Amino acid sequence: MPVLKVFVGFDERQRVSFTTLTTSIFETASRPVSITPLVLHTLPISRRGLTPFTFSRFLVPWLCNFEGAAVFMDADMLLASDITELEQLISDDLAVSVVRSLETYEQTSFMLLNCAHPSHRKLTPEFIQETDIGLHALEWVGRDEIGSLDSKWNQLVGYQDVDFTQGNIHYTMGVPAFPETSTSPGAQLWLKNAQLSMYTVPWGEIMGESVHSVNIEGVRLPKYVWDFETNQPKAEHLELVKKLVLARREK
């Protein structure tokens, strides 16, 4: 079964955007998806703009060895639909598909790329680093090689009436992680996914019955807290052990 490749712009200044977006992708996808962050210092270009991925997004066909299909997404997005739906829209005749009703500079924030299309062959690291053609205007492909995606795949929060139940939600003025954007439309949906990205059940539910735990007065803890020679908690973990054992007694 082929796995859809998704490349996400990565901005070290707002890492939570990446983790929140990827959580939403995994939650809505019906099949396996491969997600790659475009971390600029790992890539063969240094060119950047407003974000570190202003230009690195155009490396995606090259990173895919000019084979198969891939999706590029800005970091400040959230998925409400199954991204694998896009695979059925790949056409041999089209090099790239975007929501064409948007302003030119917004269109390349979400791209469905046919990486095998011959027009992408010029998108080498050297070309992207140096070119002065309008990459964001898709000037490296013919006009008849650009497909049109349904508008649901790039809905601009604050500029449009957004349907938060489907498609791709683009917090293009900033994700709701800042005081300035805390009242953004769709803030609660984004925050729900941000919290989900850091979710875990209690340690005991995962490791409590494993060989890596020790039972201390009915409390399961990782073995490294215990000195098995003295049969006592190790000094650096003593306060933690006391706290958790006391909490159990008080239940």
C-alpha positions in Angstrom: 0.0 0.0 0.0 1.5 3.3 -1.0 2.1 5.9 1.7 1.2 9.5 1.0 4.2 11.8 1.7 3.4 15.0 3.5 6.1 17.8 3.9 5.5 20.4 6.5 7.3 23.7 6.8 9.1 23.8 10.1 9.7 27.0 12.1 11.9 26.6 15.1 10.3 29.7 16.6 6.9 28.0 16.9 7.5 24.3 17.1 4.0 23.8 18.6 2.6 24.6 15.2 4.3 21.5 13.7 3.3 19.1 16.5 -0.3 20.3 16.5 -0.6 20.0 12.7 0.9 16.6 12.6 -1.5 15.4 15.4 -4.5 16.6 13.3 -3.1 14.7 10.3 -2.8 11.5 12.2 -6.2 11.9 13.8 -8.0 12.3 10.5 -6.1 10.1 8.1 -7.6 6.7 7.1 -4.3 5.2 5.9 -0.6 5.6 6.9 0.9 8.9 6.1 4.6 9.8 6.1 5.3 13.3 7.5 8.6 15.1 7.0 9.4 18.5 8.6 11.4 20.9 6.3 14.1 21.8 8.8 16.2 24.4 7.0 19.6 23.5 8.5 19.2 19.9 7.3 18.5 21.0 3.7 20.9 21.9 0.8 19.7 25.6 0.7 20.0 28.5 3.1 17.6 30.8 1.5 14.7 32.0 3.7 12.0 34.6 3.8 9.4 35.5 6.3 9.6 31.9 7.5 12.5 29.3 7.2 10.3 27.4 4.7 9.5 30.3 2.4 11.7 28.7 -0.3 12.4 25.2 1.0 8.9 24.1 0.1 9.9 24.0 -3.5 12.5 21.3 -2.8 9.8 18.7 -2.3 9.9 17.2 -5.8 13.7 17.0 -5.5 13.5 15.4 -2.0 11.1 12.8 -3.5 13.7 12.0 -6.2 11.2 13.4 -8.7 8.9 10.4 -8.1 5.4 9.9 -6.9 3.1 12.4 -5.2 3.5 14.6 -2.2 1.7 17.3 -0.3 3.3 20.5 1.1 1.7 22.4 4.0 2.6 25.5 5.9 3.1 24.9 9.6 0.1 27.1 10.7 -2.5 24.7 9.5 -4.9 22.1 10.9 -6.5 19.2 9.2 -10.2 18.4 9.6 -10.4 16.0 6.6 -8.6 12.9 5.6 -5.5 14.1 3.7 -5.3 10.8 1.7 -8.4 12.0 -0.2 -6.0 14.1 -2.2 -4.3 11.1 -3.8 -7.3 10.5 -6.2 -6.7 14.0 -7.6 -3.2 13.3 -8.9 -3.1 13.6 -12.7 -0.2 12.8 -15.0 -0.9 16.1 -16.9 -0.8 18.3 -13.8 2.5 19.3 -12.1 0.9 21.0 -9.1 -2.6 21.6 -7.7 -3.5 24.5 -5.4 -6.6 26.5 -4.3 -6.4 29.0 -7.2 -9.1 31.3 -6.0 -6.7 32.6 -3.3 -4.1 35.4 -3.7 -1.0 34.2 -5.5 1.2 34.4 -2.4 -1.3 32.1 -0.4 -1.7 29.5 -3.1 1.7 27.7 -2.5 1.0 27.4 1.2 -0.8 24.1 0.4 0.3 22.2 -2.7 -0.5 18.8 -4.1 2.6 17.9 -6.1 3.0 15.4 -8.9 6.7 15.1 -8.2 7.3 13.0 -11.4 6.1 15.7 -13.7 9.0 16.8 -16.0 8.4 20.5 -15.2 9.7 20.0 -11.7 13.1 18.8 -12.9 14.4 22.4 -12.8 13.7 22.6 -9.1 17.2 21.7 -7.9 18.7 23.1 -4.7 20.9 25.4 -6.8 18.0 26.8 -8.8 15.9 27.4 -5.7 18.7 29.1 -3.9 19.5 31.6 -6.7 16.5 32.0 -9.0 14.6 35.3 -9.2 11.6 33.9 -11.0 8.3 33.9 -9.1 8.3 30.6 -7.4 5.2 31.5 -5.4 3.5 32.5 -8.6 4.2 28.9 -9.9 6.2 30.4 -12.8 8.3 27.3 -13.3 5.3 25.3 -14.7 2.9 26.0 -17.6 -0.5 27.5 -16.8 -2.1 24.4 -18.1 -0.1 22.3 -15.7 -1.7 23.8 -12.6 -4.7 22.1 -11.2 -7.4 23.6 -9.0 -8.2 22.1 -5.6 -11.5 22.6 -3.8 -11.4 25.7 -1.7 -11.9 23.6 1.5 -8.2 22.6 1.3 -6.9 26.1 2.1 -9.4 28.0 4.2 -7.9 31.3 5.5 -9.0 32.0 9.1 -9.9 35.7 9.6 -10.2 36.3 5.8 -13.0 33.8 4.9 -16.0 32.1 6.4 -14.3 28.9 7.4 -16.0 25.5 7.7 -14.1 24.1 10.7 -15.6 20.6 10.1 -13.7 19.8 6.9 -10.7 20.4 4.8 -7.6 22.3 5.8 -7.8 25.3 8.2 -5.1 27.8 7.7 -4.4 30.2 10.6 -2.5 32.5 8.3 -2.4 35.4 10.7 -0.9 33.1 13.4 -1.9 30.0 15.3 -3.8 30.5 18.5 -0.8 30.0 20.7 -0.2 33.7 21.4 -2.1 36.3 23.4 -2.6 38.3 20.3 -4.3 35.4 18.5 -6.1 33.9 21.5 -9.5 35.1 20.3 -9.0 33.8 16.7 -11.9 32.0 15.1 -11.4 28.3 15.6 -9.0 28.8 18.5 -10.6 26.1 20.6 -10.2 23.5 17.8 -6.5 24.3 17.4 -5.9 24.3 21.2 -7.7 20.9 21.5 -5.3 19.4 19.0 -2.3 21.1 20.7 -3.3 19.5 24.0 -3.8 16.2 22.3 -0.3 16.4 20.8 1.1 16.3 24.4 -1.4 13.8 25.8 -0.4 10.8 27.8 -2.1 8.4 30.2 -0.4 7.9 33.6 3.0 6.2 33.6 1.7 3.2 35.4 -0.8 2.4 32.7 2.0 2.1 30.2 4.9 0.8 32.2 3.5 -0.4 35.6 3.3 -4.0 34.6 6.6 -4.1 32.7 10.0 -5.5 33.8 11.1 -1.9 34.1 9.0 -1.1 37.1 9.3 -1.8 40.8 6.5 -2.0 43.4 7.2 0.3 46.4 4.4 -0.1 48.9 1.8 -0.5 46.2 3.1 2.2 44.0 4.7 1.3 40.7 7.8 3.3 39.8 10.7 3.0 37.4 13.5 0.8 38.7 16.1 3.5 38.6 14.6 5.1 41.7 15.5 2.1 43.8 18.8 0.9 45.3 18.4 -2.9 45.3 21.5 -3.4 47.4 20.3 -1.3 50.3 16.6 -1.9 49.6 16.0 1.9 49.8 15.1 4.7 47.4 18.1 6.3 45.9 18.8 9.7 47.5 18.1 11.8 44.3 14.6 10.1 44.1 13.7 9.9 47.8 11.4 12.9 47.8 9.5 11.7 44.8 9.0 8.2 46.3 7.8 9.7 49.6 5.4 11.9 47.8 3.8 9.2 45.7 3.7 6.6 48.5 2.0 9.2 50.8 -0.5 10.1 48.1 -1.5 6.4 47.8 -1.9 6.0 51.5 -4.2 9.1 51.7 -6.6 7.7 49.0 
